[in-house]
Amino acid sequence: MVMKFLSDSEVITVAMNLEEEGAKFYEEAAKISKNKETKDIFSRLKKEEDEHYKTFKELLETLPGADSKGYFDISEEISAYLNSLVDSGVFKNTPKAGIKQLGEAAALRIGVNAERDSILFYTQAHIASTNPQGREVLSRIIDIEKEHLVTLTNRLRIARKLF
């Protein structure tokens, strides 16, 4: 198996991008939501994604310089997966004209899929990380992303009946 190496800062930068995309998506989803409960969920998730971004930014600022030995050991398959996340974006399955063309149920489905992809990304990063502080942050974020997934999945079940 071929091993690739990504620096801690590269993986954390990808994580920051995921959180930033998520915050923008949930902000837009809240704007289009007509149902108050759905709107509140999207608004809360936007705030939590903003907090994750700040957490990763703080972590990035504490990492040693680029020539440090804190690297993620990843397989070629995981490297391809990370690259596909970066290229396609977790939250970029929306129409070019924007989220306004989607309904609430479609926005919830995109959120479910995005949270699932985020959990996979953070889990792989956690497994591969050699940085104890990074592993701790990733572990906390994974738990929160799982909560997001459950919240969105439960709301989607209800939305299928409402919309």
Helices and strands as residue ranges (DSSP letters): E 3-7, H 8-32, H 36-62, E 71-75, H 76-88, G 99-101, H 104-128, H 132-162
